[in-house]
Amino acid sequence: MAVTPVALPPGVLSVHALPSDHHDGPWDHILTPAGIKDRLLNHALLTLLHGPALATMAGLPHGLIILSGPPGTGKTTLARGLAQTAARAVAPRGATTYVEIDPHAFPSELLGESQRNISLLMTDTIPELAARRPHTIVLVDEVESFAVRRSSASFGTNPVDVHRATDALLAGIDAVAADSPRVLFLATTNFVDAVDEAFLSRADLTVQLSLPDSTTIAQIIRHSLLELSVLWPAIGSLADDDGLHAKVATACAGWDGRRVRKSVLSALALRQEVTRDPNRLTADDLLGAVEHMAPDGPQ
């Protein structure tokens, strides 16, 4: 007998209870400059542990962390990993409701519709979800489509409605911070200049993620090879070759982390001999894959 899935509220992509073992992994897989993860986790815990006490302050914290940076820098993966890691840290005090929002579900060509939808989300849906468990974390990916910069709003939609929708979001953030102070918002954006200034000013922490430098790229290569060596042990020798990692990193200069990891996958498909038996992967395969993926590489 087929099971009918439970309908989610409008604009909500998913709802989970954390911590959960199947959410482990992202926090460790994303490589960041020293101190970034500690700052993120500490700010998250500040809201989840002490939100009610901090809400009595004149300068009301908003429980909002913004991760910005170019595509492929791991913002969404890092945010998801932060949610799981923070939930584990506060688990002795109770579970965490983790919610992912689809910002693209809210823009509308109908005058006033975006405003109503966002108001419903912020005043009804999120407070209702927050009432289920002691802690709540809400991820809003690509928030630039959700908190449109009103000073330059002319994206082919009704600019008046854009203003009203962003106004509704700001009012909602303020209301949630006051009434549900253990709700943490994690927002990501590829285009921070497109995000409304008033929304940015409400962030308790904004972290700018950059494209990885050569040292970080070498670490990504090593990490990817170590993962493969669990499946195909002969790759372990490549995972231990720091000189190779540095050489590949130089060839990948300017790439984002996602593309660097894809280059390792591409190396497995460069020669059918390797595709059939990845234990046959060589340093030349890795370098060849990078060459083929380069914008001016072989077609």
N, C-alpha and C positions, 0 to 999 in steps of 0.2 A: 504494500500500500504506500503510495507516495505521501511524503510529508510536506505539508504546505509551509513554506518559510514564513517566519514572523516578519511582518511588514515593518520597515524602519521609518522613523519620522522623516518628513521631507528634508532633503539636503544632507541627511546622515548616511555616510557610506557604510560604516560598520560600528559595532559596539562590542567591546570585549571586557572581560574581567582580568586584571593583572594583579600580581605576576602570574605568568603562565609559561611553562617550559618551551612551548613552540614559538614564543616570542624572543627567546634567547638568540644571540648571535650578532645582530646589527651593531651593537655598542662596541664590540671587540673588533669587528671587521673594518670599521671606518677609522682611518689614521688621520689624526689632527695634530697641529702644533701643540707643544707642551702647555699644559694648563687649561686648554679649552674645555675638555671634558669635565674637569674639576669645577670650573666656573659654572658650567651648565647644570651639573648635578646639584651644586650647592644652592643655586637660585631656585631650582625646582623644589628641593627639600624645604627651603625657606617658606615657600607658599604652602606646600602640603602639610608641613608640621606646625607652622606658626601663623598661618593666614588669619585666623580669627583675632589673634592678639595684635597683629600688624594693622588690621582693619580699623583699629581705634586711633591710629595716627592721623595727623592732619594731612600729611602727604600720602594719600591712600595708595598702597601698592596695587597693581592691577593683575598680578599673576600672569604676565605676558612676556614670553621670550620669543624673539624674532631671530631666525637664521636666514642670512642673505648671502648671495654669491652666485657665480655663474652656474649654468646647468652642469651636472656631472660631478659636483663637489661633495655630494653625499648629504645634503641638507635633510632630505626626507628620511633617509636611512638613519642618520644621526638622531633625528627627532624621535623616531620610533624606538631606537635603542635607549634613548634617554627615558622614555615613558616606562619601559620595562625595568630599567635599572633603578629609577626612582621608586617604582612600585615595590620592588624587592626591599628597598631600604626602609620603606614605611609599613611593610607588611605586618610587623608585630602590632600595629595599631589598627589594622584592617585592610581590606582589599581596595583596589583602585579601579574605577570605571574608566576605560579608555575609549574615546570617541574620535572617529575620523570624519571630517566634514568635507563635502564636495562644494567648493565655492562657485563652481560653474552652474550649479543648480539654481542659483538665486537671481542672476540678471534676467530681466524681462523687458519686452517691448511695451508692455501694458503700463500705463502711468500709475505709479503707486504700488505696483505688484511686488517689485523687489524690496521696497521698504517694508511691506506687510510680511513677506516671507522671512526677512532677516529679523524683524521684531519677534515673530513667532519662534524662531530658533533661539533667540537670546533670552526672551522672557518666559517661554514655556518649556521648550524642548530641553535645553541645557540644564535649567534648574530641576526639571523632573528627573533627568538622568543623574544629576549630582546627588539627588536625595536617596539614591539606591545604596551607595557605599560611602565610607568616610572620606575618600579622596577621588578626585576626578581630573583627568588629563584630556584636553581637547586639541587635536591636531587639525590645523587649517593649512592645507598645502596651497601654494600659488596664491597667497593672500592678496596679491596685487589685483586680482579680479574680484576681490571681495571687499577690499577697503580702497576704492579708487581715489586717487589724488584729486580732490575737488577743484583745485586751482587750475588743473589742465584737463578736466573731464570733457572729452568730446570724442568718444570712441564709437561714434555712429549710433549711440543710444540717446535717449532723451536726457540731456544734461541735468535737468531739474530732478528727474528720478534718480540719477546717479548721486546727486547731492543728498537727497532724502535717504537713499539706501545707506550711504556712508554715515550719515547722521544717526540712523537707526543702529548701526553697528557700534558706534562710539557710545551711544546711550546704553546699549546692551552690555558692553564691556564694563562700563561704570556700575551698572546694576548688579551684574554677577559678582564683581569684586566686593561690593558692599554686602550683598545678601548671601553669597555662597563663596566665602573667602578661601576655601580649600579647593577651588577649581583653578587648574593651571592651563593656560592657553599656550600652545606651541605653534608658531606661524613660520612658514617658509616663503621666500620670494626670490625669484631670479632677477627681478627688476625693482630694486628698492626705491628708485626714483619715481616709480609709478604708484607707490603706496602713499596714502594720505598722511600728511605731516602730523595731524592730530593723533592718528593711530600710532605712528612711530613714537610720538612723545609719551604714549602710555606704556611703552615697553619698559619692564624692569631691567631687561638685559637684551642688547642687540649684539649678535656675533656675526662678523663678516668672514665668510669662508672663501679662501682664495684657491686658485689652481695649485696643485702640489708642486713643490720644488723638487730638485733632482734627488735629494736625500729621501724624501717621502715617496717619490716614484720608485726608487730602489726598494724601499720597504714594501710597497704594494706588490712589486714583482716577486719578492721573496715570499711574502704571505701567500700569494696565489699559487706559487710552486709548492709550498709546504702543504697546502690543501690538496693539490693534485697528488703529492707523494703519499698521502694516506691511501689513495686509491691505487696508485701505480708506484711502488717503492723505488724503482730505478730513477725516478725523477728527483729523488732526494739529493743526489749529487749536484744537480742544478740549483736546488734550493739552498745549498750550502756555499755556492760560488759567489762571494761578494763582488769580485771583479766583474763577473758577468752581469750582475744586477746593476752595477754602476754604468756599464757600457750600454745596456738596454735603456737605462734611465736617461742617458745623454741623448739617445736616439729618439726618446719620447718627450723631449723638452717641450713644454707648452700644452701638453695633453691634460685632460681631466682624468680623475681617478677611474671613472667608469670605462673610458676608452683604453686606459692602461691595462685594466683587467681583461678587457676584450681581446687585447693583443695576445695575451697568453692563451686564451681560448682559440684564437685564430691560428696560433702556432701548431695546435693539435690537428688542424685541418689543412695544413700547408702541403703535407705529403700523405698519400693514402696509407703508406707503410706505418706512419705514426698514428693516423686516424684509427687503423685497425689495432694497433698496439701502442698506446701512449707511453709505455716504458721506453720506446725508442726515441723519444723527444731529445733533441740536441740543442746546444747553444745557437747553432746556425739557424735552426728552425725559429727560435725566439727572435733573433735579429732579422731574419727574413720576413717574419710576420709583421714586424714594426715597419719595415721598408715597404711592404705591400699596403699597409694601412695609412702610410704618410700621404698627404694631399698630392704630392708630386711623385709618388711611388709608382711601381708597375701597375698597369690596369689589367 
